[in-house]
Amino acid sequence: MNVWEDPYTESLNDLLEESKSISIKLKTRLNAIDCPTINELYLEKNSRYHIQKKLFNEFGYLPNSRLYPNKDILNEFKGLYVFGEKSEDSVLPMYLGISRTIYRRLRQHGFGKKHNECTLAYILANHENFESKFNLGRAQLPTDLLSMERERVRNFKVALYPVESNYELYFHEVAIAGLLKTKFNKFKTH
């Protein structure tokens, strides 16, 4: 198979059933007592945030992808991630994302300085503080507001699920966001 090809599934029904199964696993992981937050998965050192590989490994989030295609070492995690927020007696899924570089992507969500890195913080700031009436552009959002929401994102629980096929990854993103009813996923195109 050519590296640029990603085979279509034989059965969309089977893929949807897989999405249902994955959504249950992600929700269960979010509600586990030991489910980590982004703050717990990254360590600040010299004003930079570094992945705590040992913790990712302890949670079973082992590298399954290469950050750089020409390297032989698996050093990234490709798949789905879901953020959840504690609400009374459970953790509610809030946002589901996909990435071929989840280790890096989670760091951006929680600690990214630019508005285009911390997407969820931007969505939260715009939604929670302006009730989407104004729908401010990313660059127009006050930086202190974005900073406050980034801190909130750092305290969200996060669960990961590996998916290697690009086709399946994109399919699962939409299907699982719908199944989990993640209120901050927006599928509006640019």
Backbone bond lengths (Angstrom), bond angles and torsions (degrees), N, CA, C in turn:
res aa  C-N    CA-C-N  psi(-1)  N-CA   C-N-CA  omega(-1)  CA-C   N-CA-C  phi
1 M - - - 1.451 - - 1.532 109.45 -
2 N 1.283 116.87 134.97 1.453 123.84 176.30 1.529 108.79 -66.68
3 V 1.340 117.66 141.10 1.465 120.83 -179.24 1.525 112.04 -62.63
4 W 1.313 118.63 -18.07 1.457 121.43 -178.91 1.520 111.44 -89.59
5 E 1.318 116.97 -8.58 1.455 120.30 -179.61 1.518 109.69 -94.88
6 D 1.303 115.78 142.55 1.447 122.23 174.35 1.519 105.44 -132.96
7 P 1.322 118.37 111.47 1.461 119.63 -172.82 1.527 112.23 -65.08
8 Y 1.338 114.35 143.76 1.459 119.65 173.64 1.518 108.46 -74.77
9 T 1.301 115.23 153.00 1.453 119.58 179.04 1.529 109.88 -73.69
10 E 1.296 114.67 153.33 1.469 119.79 177.44 1.526 110.67 -73.84
11 S 1.324 116.53 -32.51 1.460 120.44 -174.97 1.529 110.60 -138.28
12 L 1.314 116.03 116.11 1.466 119.43 175.55 1.527 111.16 -66.28
13 N 1.320 116.93 -31.14 1.466 120.13 177.42 1.521 110.79 -62.52
14 D 1.346 116.53 -41.99 1.468 119.77 177.69 1.523 110.86 -63.37
15 L 1.330 116.23 -39.67 1.464 120.54 179.78 1.524 110.87 -67.09
16 L 1.324 117.19 -38.41 1.462 120.73 177.23 1.531 110.30 -66.28
17 E 1.320 117.48 -39.23 1.471 120.71 176.26 1.530 110.25 -62.70
18 E 1.327 116.05 -39.13 1.465 119.97 176.67 1.533 110.24 -63.84
19 S 1.336 117.25 -40.63 1.464 121.01 176.62 1.527 110.79 -59.33
20 K 1.309 116.94 -41.53 1.470 120.95 178.43 1.518 110.51 -61.90
21 S 1.326 116.66 -44.39 1.461 121.51 179.30 1.532 111.45 -63.30
22 I 1.311 116.38 -44.83 1.472 120.92 179.23 1.522 110.55 -63.42
23 S 1.339 117.68 -40.63 1.469 120.28 -179.06 1.524 110.92 -61.87
24 I 1.327 117.04 -37.98 1.470 120.89 177.33 1.528 109.99 -65.58
25 K 1.329 117.20 -43.63 1.467 121.18 179.42 1.525 111.23 -62.85
26 L 1.339 116.70 -42.98 1.468 119.83 179.96 1.524 111.26 -65.03
27 K 1.314 117.19 -42.95 1.466 120.77 -179.76 1.533 110.33 -65.15
28 T 1.329 116.06 -38.86 1.468 120.46 177.48 1.531 110.34 -63.76
29 R 1.343 116.68 -44.48 1.469 120.14 178.80 1.526 111.73 -62.23
30 L 1.333 116.35 -41.45 1.473 119.44 179.28 1.520 111.57 -60.39
31 N 1.321 116.59 -34.67 1.459 120.90 -176.36 1.522 113.68 -91.04
32 A 1.330 117.34 0.53 1.467 120.20 175.92 1.525 109.31 -69.89
33 I 1.303 116.28 143.46 1.466 121.15 -178.46 1.525 111.91 -57.00
34 D 1.328 116.86 -37.13 1.465 120.16 -176.34 1.530 113.79 -91.62
35 C 1.327 118.24 11.16 1.468 120.30 179.04 1.531 109.32 -61.16
36 P 1.323 117.25 125.77 1.473 119.66 -174.86 1.527 113.39 -80.55
37 T 1.311 114.17 162.54 1.462 122.12 169.76 1.530 107.33 -102.83
38 I 1.316 116.88 167.07 1.462 119.52 176.38 1.528 109.81 -61.03
39 N 1.333 117.10 -39.85 1.471 120.65 177.72 1.517 112.14 -54.14
40 E 1.322 116.73 -35.97 1.462 120.47 -178.00 1.523 112.49 -78.16
41 L 1.331 117.29 -25.06 1.465 121.06 -175.37 1.528 113.83 -87.28
42 Y 1.331 116.35 -12.86 1.467 120.34 -178.52 1.511 109.45 -126.58
43 L 1.311 115.73 146.37 1.456 122.59 -176.92 1.522 108.98 -119.19
44 E 1.330 116.01 131.30 1.469 119.69 178.03 1.512 109.36 -83.70
45 K 1.321 114.48 131.12 1.456 120.60 178.30 1.522 106.89 -148.67
46 N 1.325 116.92 120.15 1.464 122.80 -179.35 1.532 111.81 54.70
47 S 1.326 115.83 46.13 1.472 123.47 178.38 1.525 113.67 63.30
48 R 1.319 117.35 20.03 1.466 121.87 176.26 1.525 107.69 -127.66
49 Y 1.315 115.15 151.59 1.465 120.08 -178.48 1.515 109.44 -106.93
50 H 1.337 114.62 125.64 1.455 121.54 -174.92 1.527 109.99 -116.86
51 I 1.307 114.64 141.57 1.454 121.48 177.93 1.526 110.17 -64.25
52 Q 1.316 115.66 138.19 1.457 120.73 174.22 1.531 106.60 -97.18
53 K 1.317 115.89 85.11 1.463 121.98 -173.95 1.524 112.04 -54.76
54 K 1.313 116.18 -38.30 1.463 119.75 -178.91 1.535 110.45 -60.21
55 L 1.328 117.26 -42.07 1.462 120.34 179.29 1.528 111.57 -66.54
56 F 1.337 116.74 -44.40 1.461 119.61 176.79 1.528 109.78 -56.95
57 N 1.324 116.28 -43.58 1.466 120.91 179.48 1.528 111.55 -63.31
58 E 1.338 116.95 -41.49 1.466 120.81 179.42 1.523 111.74 -60.88
59 F 1.323 116.99 -32.95 1.461 121.29 178.86 1.528 112.34 -84.76
60 G 1.330 116.53 0.83 1.456 120.70 178.74 1.514 113.88 84.27
61 Y 1.321 117.02 12.75 1.462 121.50 -179.20 1.523 109.59 -94.23
62 L 1.323 114.57 64.84 1.457 121.98 -176.57 1.523 110.72 -78.42
63 P 1.319 117.48 148.33 1.463 120.05 178.53 1.527 111.20 -56.37
64 N 1.330 115.95 135.35 1.461 121.10 178.84 1.528 111.47 -131.08
65 S 1.334 115.82 8.73 1.460 120.75 -174.68 1.528 109.32 -149.03
66 R 1.312 115.21 165.72 1.464 120.75 177.84 1.522 109.72 -103.52
67 L 1.310 116.21 132.05 1.455 120.44 175.85 1.522 110.13 -66.28
68 Y 1.306 115.46 -41.03 1.470 121.58 178.64 1.524 107.94 -118.66
69 P 1.332 118.29 122.85 1.467 121.46 -174.78 1.526 114.93 -55.87
70 N 1.319 118.70 -29.40 1.461 120.11 -177.40 1.532 113.08 -85.06
71 K 1.305 117.77 -0.67 1.475 121.14 177.30 1.524 109.64 -91.03
72 D 1.312 115.92 147.76 1.461 121.06 179.71 1.523 112.86 -89.63
73 I 1.321 117.31 -8.52 1.456 121.89 -173.43 1.529 110.27 -93.73
74 L 1.322 115.81 133.24 1.461 120.00 171.13 1.523 106.68 -77.97
75 N 1.327 117.23 117.82 1.460 119.71 -176.12 1.524 112.90 -140.10
76 E 1.313 117.27 15.68 1.463 122.02 178.15 1.520 109.05 -138.96
77 F 1.327 115.18 171.28 1.455 121.92 179.49 1.515 107.62 -124.66
78 K 1.326 117.12 121.48 1.460 122.96 179.36 1.522 108.37 -108.20
79 G 1.326 116.27 131.39 1.454 118.98 178.29 1.511 112.76 158.26
80 L 1.324 114.66 -145.76 1.464 123.85 -177.61 1.523 109.99 -105.89
81 Y 1.322 115.97 149.42 1.458 120.31 169.64 1.522 107.34 -136.90
82 V 1.315 115.83 145.90 1.462 120.34 178.26 1.525 108.34 -132.84
83 F 1.337 114.77 135.39 1.459 121.63 175.85 1.520 108.54 -99.89
84 G 1.328 116.01 139.74 1.450 120.74 177.42 1.512 110.84 -131.95
85 E 1.318 114.96 149.67 1.465 120.99 -179.69 1.525 108.88 -119.45
86 K 1.337 115.20 135.65 1.465 121.45 179.57 1.519 109.54 -63.82
87 S 1.332 115.29 131.17 1.457 121.67 178.75 1.520 107.90 -141.67
88 E 1.312 116.47 108.70 1.460 123.13 -176.94 1.524 111.19 52.83
89 D 1.348 118.88 -104.06 1.459 120.13 -174.43 1.526 114.48 -108.26
90 S 1.339 117.65 12.59 1.464 119.40 178.00 1.526 110.38 -149.48
91 V 1.318 114.59 172.35 1.458 121.59 176.95 1.528 107.20 -106.40
92 L 1.320 116.10 122.85 1.463 120.94 -178.55 1.520 110.46 -95.42
93 P 1.343 117.41 128.71 1.466 120.05 175.68 1.527 109.65 -62.93
94 M 1.333 116.83 129.73 1.458 121.04 -175.82 1.531 113.08 -112.08
95 Y 1.334 116.14 -33.72 1.467 120.55 -173.34 1.515 108.77 -156.57
96 L 1.328 115.75 135.46 1.450 121.40 177.82 1.512 108.92 -121.20
97 G 1.320 116.09 133.64 1.457 120.20 179.40 1.516 110.93 -132.93
98 I 1.322 114.92 167.76 1.458 121.72 175.98 1.515 108.07 -129.28
99 S 1.313 115.18 152.51 1.459 119.48 177.07 1.513 109.26 -166.45
100 R 1.327 115.19 150.48 1.468 118.97 171.30 1.521 109.45 -89.38
101 T 1.343 116.94 -5.91 1.462 122.78 178.09 1.541 109.09 -133.32
102 I 1.316 116.34 67.07 1.467 120.63 -174.88 1.520 112.40 -64.46
103 Y 1.339 118.26 -38.78 1.464 118.69 179.12 1.529 109.81 -55.00
104 R 1.320 115.36 -48.14 1.466 120.63 -179.66 1.530 110.97 -68.98
105 R 1.333 116.84 -40.07 1.467 120.80 -176.23 1.523 111.45 -65.23
106 L 1.319 117.88 -41.33 1.466 119.99 178.67 1.527 110.90 -63.12
107 R 1.324 116.16 -39.99 1.473 119.83 177.20 1.533 110.00 -60.71
108 Q 1.322 117.20 -41.72 1.462 120.50 178.76 1.525 110.83 -62.64
109 H 1.329 117.02 -44.93 1.470 120.39 179.83 1.526 111.18 -57.12
110 G 1.308 116.94 -45.00 1.458 120.35 -174.73 1.505 116.34 -87.45
111 F 1.331 117.10 -28.08 1.456 119.32 -171.57 1.527 114.05 -130.84
112 G 1.325 117.58 -0.91 1.459 121.02 -178.58 1.518 112.07 -61.90
113 K 1.288 116.47 140.19 1.470 121.56 -177.96 1.527 112.47 -90.12
114 K 1.325 116.41 -25.89 1.459 120.06 -176.36 1.522 110.45 -92.98
115 H 1.321 114.99 147.50 1.460 120.59 -177.62 1.526 112.88 -60.76
116 N 1.325 117.62 -27.03 1.462 119.81 -178.81 1.529 112.72 -86.02
117 E 1.318 117.83 -2.96 1.458 121.45 176.13 1.524 110.97 -93.93
118 C 1.303 116.69 -43.29 1.469 121.20 -174.54 1.535 109.86 -99.21
119 T 1.315 115.13 67.30 1.463 122.72 -174.98 1.520 112.71 -56.22
120 L 1.329 117.25 -48.31 1.459 119.37 -177.38 1.527 111.67 -64.05
121 A 1.320 117.97 -39.79 1.467 120.56 177.64 1.534 110.04 -60.92
122 Y 1.315 116.45 -39.96 1.463 120.53 177.34 1.532 110.34 -63.11
123 I 1.324 117.20 -46.87 1.469 120.72 -179.73 1.525 110.06 -60.77
124 L 1.331 116.74 -44.72 1.463 120.89 179.19 1.522 111.58 -61.96
125 A 1.320 116.50 -46.94 1.469 120.46 -178.83 1.520 111.01 -61.52
126 N 1.284 116.70 -43.47 1.457 120.98 -179.07 1.525 111.04 -68.93
127 H 1.308 117.06 -42.70 1.465 121.50 -177.04 1.527 112.10 -73.21
128 E 1.310 115.80 -52.37 1.458 120.85 -173.13 1.528 112.84 -70.35
129 N 1.312 116.97 -34.04 1.451 119.57 -172.86 1.520 114.11 -100.99
130 F 1.304 116.89 -19.44 1.460 119.54 -179.44 1.518 112.30 -125.98
131 E 1.353 115.13 5.55 1.460 122.04 177.22 1.521 111.93 47.87
132 S 1.306 116.46 31.43 1.466 124.21 177.18 1.527 113.77 59.06
133 K 1.339 118.06 6.96 1.469 119.69 178.18 1.517 110.19 -68.19
134 F 1.312 115.45 -40.29 1.453 119.29 -175.74 1.522 111.91 -90.38
135 N 1.338 115.77 -29.61 1.459 121.78 -178.08 1.521 111.02 43.69
136 L 1.320 114.81 60.75 1.454 120.91 -178.97 1.521 111.01 -61.98
137 G 1.301 116.28 144.13 1.454 120.89 174.29 1.508 109.62 -66.39
138 R 1.311 115.97 157.35 1.461 120.33 -176.45 1.521 112.71 -56.45
139 A 1.304 117.47 -42.96 1.459 121.13 -176.56 1.528 111.61 -72.49
140 Q 1.335 118.29 -18.25 1.464 121.86 -177.43 1.526 113.17 -89.74
141 L 1.315 117.38 -11.52 1.447 121.34 -177.77 1.528 110.11 -70.78
142 P 1.334 118.55 132.41 1.468 120.20 178.88 1.529 111.71 -57.29
143 T 1.318 116.98 133.14 1.470 121.03 -175.10 1.527 112.47 -64.27
144 D 1.329 117.94 -32.69 1.466 119.21 178.97 1.529 111.20 -68.31
145 L 1.318 116.86 -33.42 1.455 121.48 177.00 1.532 110.20 -68.80
146 L 1.308 116.37 -43.09 1.457 121.59 177.90 1.539 110.04 -63.32
147 S 1.300 116.53 -39.79 1.459 121.77 178.83 1.528 110.92 -63.45
148 M 1.314 116.91 -41.42 1.462 121.90 179.29 1.541 110.39 -63.71
149 E 1.314 117.22 -41.93 1.465 120.53 -179.54 1.528 111.60 -73.07
150 R 1.318 117.42 -30.98 1.470 120.78 175.03 1.532 109.53 -62.13
151 E 1.326 116.22 -40.33 1.467 120.71 177.06 1.532 110.12 -62.50
152 R 1.303 116.77 -39.71 1.469 120.90 177.18 1.535 110.30 -62.46
153 V 1.330 117.14 -44.26 1.463 122.05 179.36 1.522 110.15 -60.99
154 R 1.315 117.89 -38.79 1.474 121.61 179.89 1.522 111.85 -59.62
155 N 1.327 116.33 -27.04 1.459 120.86 -178.05 1.522 113.46 -95.53
156 F 1.335 117.74 1.04 1.458 120.85 173.37 1.519 109.04 -70.88
157 K 1.311 116.32 145.75 1.458 121.42 169.98 1.525 106.85 -70.67
158 V 1.330 117.57 151.41 1.461 120.52 179.81 1.528 109.55 -139.57
159 A 1.342 114.47 134.48 1.462 121.27 176.76 1.525 108.40 -126.74
160 L 1.336 115.96 144.53 1.467 122.08 -177.45 1.523 110.59 -119.77
161 Y 1.334 114.71 155.97 1.460 120.39 175.11 1.526 108.15 -146.42
162 P 1.340 117.68 125.40 1.466 119.58 -177.48 1.533 112.79 -74.98
163 V 1.333 115.88 137.33 1.470 122.46 173.75 1.521 105.95 -143.91
164 E 1.323 116.76 121.05 1.462 119.85 -176.42 1.523 113.58 -90.96
165 S 1.316 118.10 -36.15 1.462 121.58 -177.29 1.527 110.60 -75.15
166 N 1.326 116.84 126.53 1.467 120.69 178.81 1.524 111.41 -60.99
167 Y 1.309 117.17 -43.34 1.464 121.53 -179.77 1.527 109.86 -58.21
168 E 1.319 116.43 -49.07 1.456 120.66 -179.38 1.521 111.67 -66.14
169 L 1.325 117.03 -36.73 1.457 121.67 179.92 1.526 110.99 -60.25
170 Y 1.326 117.20 -47.76 1.466 120.80 179.49 1.525 111.33 -67.44
171 F 1.312 117.35 -39.55 1.461 121.27 177.69 1.525 110.22 -60.98
172 H 1.337 115.64 -49.83 1.469 120.48 -177.99 1.525 112.02 -62.39
173 E 1.321 117.39 -34.93 1.472 119.18 -178.73 1.525 110.50 -56.78
174 V 1.307 116.72 -51.16 1.473 120.29 -177.23 1.522 110.43 -70.52
175 A 1.329 116.65 -45.70 1.464 120.11 -176.97 1.534 111.37 -62.78
176 I 1.318 117.29 -47.29 1.467 120.35 -176.27 1.527 111.55 -71.84
177 A 1.326 117.48 -36.22 1.472 118.93 174.90 1.531 109.55 -59.09
178 G 1.325 116.91 -39.12 1.470 120.72 177.16 1.518 112.13 -69.26
179 L 1.314 116.93 -41.94 1.466 120.82 -179.93 1.532 111.77 -66.04
180 L 1.324 116.23 -40.31 1.470 120.42 -179.75 1.528 112.76 -84.52
181 K 1.324 115.75 -10.87 1.475 121.62 -178.49 1.534 111.19 55.19
182 T 1.330 115.20 49.56 1.464 121.32 179.16 1.522 108.45 -71.28
183 K 1.317 115.91 109.59 1.464 120.19 -169.05 1.531 114.64 -70.98
184 F 1.327 118.11 -14.10 1.459 118.30 -179.07 1.523 114.06 -104.05
185 N 1.325 117.70 7.10 1.460 119.24 172.42 1.520 108.63 -80.64
186 K 1.310 114.92 129.73 1.466 121.71 177.76 1.514 106.67 -124.32
187 F 1.304 116.52 127.01 1.465 120.54 -179.02 1.523 111.26 -108.17
188 K 1.318 115.44 26.89 1.457 121.25 176.24 1.532 107.74 -73.81
189 T 1.323 116.64 131.52 1.463 119.78 -179.35 1.526 109.80 -80.31
190 H 1.318 115.29 158.79 1.466 121.88 -178.21 1.507 110.86 -79.20
